[in-house]
C-alpha cells in the first residue's frame, strides 16, 4: 500500500469513528500529497458536512468533480450539501447530472 493510500485509510478510519477534526487533517494531507486523489476530496467534503461547514463541503466536493467529473457519487454529494443549504434549484441540477451519469 502506498503512503498516500495509508494516510487515506487512516483518515477514513477517523471519519468512521467520529474523530472528525483528525479526519479533516488526514484528508488534507492526502490532497497535499496527491491532488488527483478524488476520494480524499469526497471524504473531506463529507467530514465538513458532518461538522456543519457546508460552504467548505461544497467547495471541496466541487474539487472532486473537477478531478473526476464523471463520478456520480460526487454530484450526488453536491446535491445533498446544496439541499441542506436550501439551494434547491442547484441541488436538483446536481441530482440530474448524477442520475444521467448513473444511467450510462
C-alpha positions as CSV (number, residue, x, y, z in Angstrom):
1,X,0.0,0.0,0.0
2,X,1.4,3.4,-0.9
3,X,2.0,6.0,1.8
4,X,-0.8,8.2,0.4
5,X,-3.2,5.3,0.4
6,X,-2.2,4.5,4.0
7,X,-2.9,8.1,5.1
8,X,-6.3,8.0,3.3
9,X,-7.1,4.8,5.2
10,X,-6.2,6.4,8.5
11,X,-8.3,9.5,7.7
12,X,-11.3,7.4,6.7
13,X,-11.0,5.4,9.9
14,X,-11.0,8.6,11.9
15,X,-14.1,9.7,10.0
16,X,-15.9,6.4,10.7
17,X,-15.0,6.7,14.4
18,X,-16.4,10.2,14.5
19,X,-13.0,11.8,15.1
20,X,-13.8,14.5,12.6
21,X,-11.0,17.0,13.2
22,X,-8.5,14.2,12.8
23,X,-10.2,13.1,9.6
24,X,-10.0,16.7,8.2
25,X,-6.3,16.7,8.8
26,X,-5.8,13.3,7.3
27,X,-7.8,14.0,4.2
28,X,-5.9,17.3,3.7
29,X,-2.6,15.5,4.0
30,X,-3.7,13.1,1.2
31,X,-4.7,16.0,-1.0
32,X,-1.4,17.8,-0.4
33,X,0.4,14.7,-1.4
34,X,-1.8,13.8,-4.4
35,X,-4.2,16.5,-5.7
36,X,-5.7,13.9,-8.1
37,X,-6.9,11.6,-5.2
38,X,-10.6,12.4,-5.7
39,X,-11.8,10.1,-2.9
40,X,-9.9,12.3,-0.4
41,X,-11.9,15.3,-1.6
42,X,-15.1,13.3,-1.1
43,X,-14.0,12.2,2.4
44,X,-13.0,15.8,3.3
45,X,-16.3,17.2,2.0
46,X,-18.4,14.6,3.9
47,X,-16.4,15.4,7.0
48,X,-17.0,19.2,6.6
49,X,-20.7,18.4,6.1
50,X,-20.8,16.5,9.4
51,X,-19.2,19.5,11.1
52,X,-21.9,21.7,9.6
53,X,-19.3,23.5,7.5
54,X,-21.4,23.3,4.4
55,X,-19.7,26.1,2.4
56,X,-16.4,24.2,2.7
57,X,-18.1,20.9,1.9
58,X,-19.5,22.4,-1.3
59,X,-16.2,23.9,-2.3
60,X,-14.4,20.6,-1.6
61,X,-16.8,18.4,-3.4
62,X,-16.6,20.7,-6.4
63,X,-12.8,20.0,-6.5
64,X,-13.6,16.2,-6.5
65,X,-15.8,16.9,-9.5
66,X,-13.0,18.8,-11.2
67,X,-10.7,15.8,-10.8
68,X,-13.3,13.1,-11.7
69,X,-16.3,14.8,-13.5
70,X,-18.0,11.5,-14.4
71,X,-18.3,10.2,-10.9
72,X,-22.0,10.3,-10.0
73,X,-21.3,10.0,-6.2
74,X,-19.7,13.4,-6.2
75,X,-22.6,15.1,-7.9
76,X,-25.0,13.3,-5.5
77,X,-23.0,14.7,-2.6
78,X,-23.0,18.1,-4.1
79,X,-26.8,17.9,-4.4
80,X,-27.2,16.8,-0.8
81,X,-25.0,19.7,0.5
82,X,-26.8,22.2,-1.6
83,X,-30.2,20.9,-0.4
84,X,-29.1,21.3,3.2
85,X,-28.4,25.0,2.4
86,X,-31.9,25.4,0.9
87,X,-30.4,25.9,-2.6
88,X,-33.0,23.6,-4.2
89,X,-32.7,24.5,-7.9
90,X,-28.9,24.0,-7.7
91,X,-29.4,20.8,-5.8
92,X,-31.9,19.5,-8.4
93,X,-29.4,20.3,-11.1
94,X,-26.6,18.4,-9.4
95,X,-29.0,15.4,-8.8
96,X,-29.9,15.4,-12.5
97,X,-26.3,15.2,-13.5
98,X,-25.8,12.4,-11.1
99,X,-28.7,10.5,-12.5
100,X,-27.5,11.0,-16.0
101,X,-24.1,9.6,-15.1
102,X,-25.6,6.6,-13.3
103,X,-27.6,5.7,-16.4
104,X,-24.6,5.4,-18.6
